[in-house]
Amino acid sequence: SGRVTLPAAHVVSTVPVGVLVSALSPPLGGEAAAAAARLRHRAFLVVALVLEGPDPFPDNWLYLHDPSIRAGRVQNFRSWSPDLVPDPGRSCLGMEYFCSEGDELWATADERLVEIASRDLAALGLGVRPRVVEGHVVRVRDAYPVYDDGWTARLETVRAALAGVRNLHLAGRGGMHRYNNMDHSMLTGLLAARNVLGGAHDLWSVNADEDYLEAGSASP
């Protein structure tokens, strides 16, 4: 069936909890499997617009709150790293759209999404359509865990069922079904690696009190 079995002393999983549970063999009990299958996610897509000229703004990203603009956030990729935009005569902005997999926006053709993003950018005053050289669309499934009614109980059911798998470490936003600050998501990965090396860090306590690493809190 195309399955490959590899022996492992430890497994670190960052895939969505439902995906992990559905892939387990032998499978988890019916209650845990049903709970995992009901953990939902939101998706998003980013339209990367390559522009002629310098960066329109210096920030990493800007959240957009204009109801007339469909984009919810715009990123300036060079502000994350100059290596992302090596051409000094051009800039690259990522117009982000939050959606659900399979909905109208998700299914919109790439060419149409580039048009929508270019129009949104022009409406923001950060660029005009003639400056757009090209556009690229990236769709991201399972980007944001959904905190709906009952999600905490469902997640606890899955955690309890997986607790007996001693060499399995859940990490990251998807792996823990936790919509936390991305710095904390990366920290869970680092702590999982330390646990593989013999540590005993509680990954579920990371960001439990809503602190922020940017504020200078110490790492565990």
Secondary structure, 3 states (H helix, E strand, C coil): CCCCCCCCCCEEECCCHHHHHHHCCCCCCHHHHHHHHCCCEEEEEEEEEEEECCCCCCCCEEECCCCCCCCCEEEEHHHHCHHHCCCCCEEEEEEEEEECCCCHHHHCCHHHHHHHHHHHHHHHCCCCHHHEEEEEEEEEEEEEECCCCCHHHHHHHHHHHHCCCCCEEECHHHHCCCCCCHHHHHHHHHHHHHHHCCCCCCHHHCCCCCCCHHHCCCCC
